Amino acid sequence: MSMGQVDVGRYGGSYVRHTLCAAVPLAIALTWAFEGRAEVVTKFSDTVGYVPMFVASLTGPVSSGDAAKLVASAKEISEAQHRVMILNSEGGDLAAAMAIGRFARSAGLDVIVPADAVCFSACVFILSAGIEKTVLGEVGIHRPYFTSSVDGSVADAIMTVKSEAGQFFADMNISPSLAEDMFSIEPSDMRILTQAELRDYRLNTMDYVTREARSVAAAQRYGLSRAAYEAFAADLNYSCQVFMTDPAAGKRCMAGVAARHGVPLPPGMMGSD
């Protein structure tokens, strides 16, 4: 089903994008329907940056075969220390998006929506599953819809899917208000989230449970109190983030910060560039 889009201004502090499409019947599978399917490209490198890296790019409509493509890369993912998924999708199959999201979380993937990209509708479920979520492009939400007849009550079917969506977001440590707000927006609309809303839903930050677990483990590993470790981490982020694209300078910066705080660097961190 082809769709055209028209920006119509702001709604509740967010852009609402109305989607122009013909009326469609209800369906057994809930979806955001788009023609075609996503292209999933994966790449592994042990020579870029500081550590071995795995990158998966998902571009286009989310479909049922996309999760299998990622699962097929499980070995490469396990060998990488930095694991990233890049998203540029207007939505697609809801069940597939949830399956991709659950795999992404179990594999420890960070998720990025680049500045020139979008993550709409079903794609938001994949975004929400990322460990570190970085949004530079647009994120949009609306209620999914059925595309043919359902068995039994449509109201019951919608509530079932809404409950499943809420449980998915809860499992990903995302604000429970996201499912409620998503299902309140008509399928013919698209609410583009502001930076404040992304922050409130926890869609543009690190998963707080993972952050806490990593901080506890790191403080113990370095023999630091939590307060001392948090001071080290804050100094590291403040001082060295500017060198993210320059591995050699970044390593030198890390070494300097570590020395200031009496933190031993991991073996091999200052190896050959």
Secondary structure, DSSP 4 states (H G I P E B T S, - for coil): ---EEEEEEEETTEEEEEEE-------SSEE---SS--EEEEEEESSSSSS-EEEEEEES-B-TTHHHHHHTTHHHHHH-SEEEEEEEB--BBHHHHHHHHHHHHHHT-EEEE-TT-EEETTHHHHHHH-SBEEE-SEEEE---EESS--SS-HHHHHHHHHHHHHHHHHHTT--THHHHHHHTS-TT--EEPPHHHHHHHT-SSB-HHHHHHHHHHHHHHHT--HHHHHHHHHHHHHHHGGGTT-HHHHHHHHHHHHHHHT-PPPTTTTS--
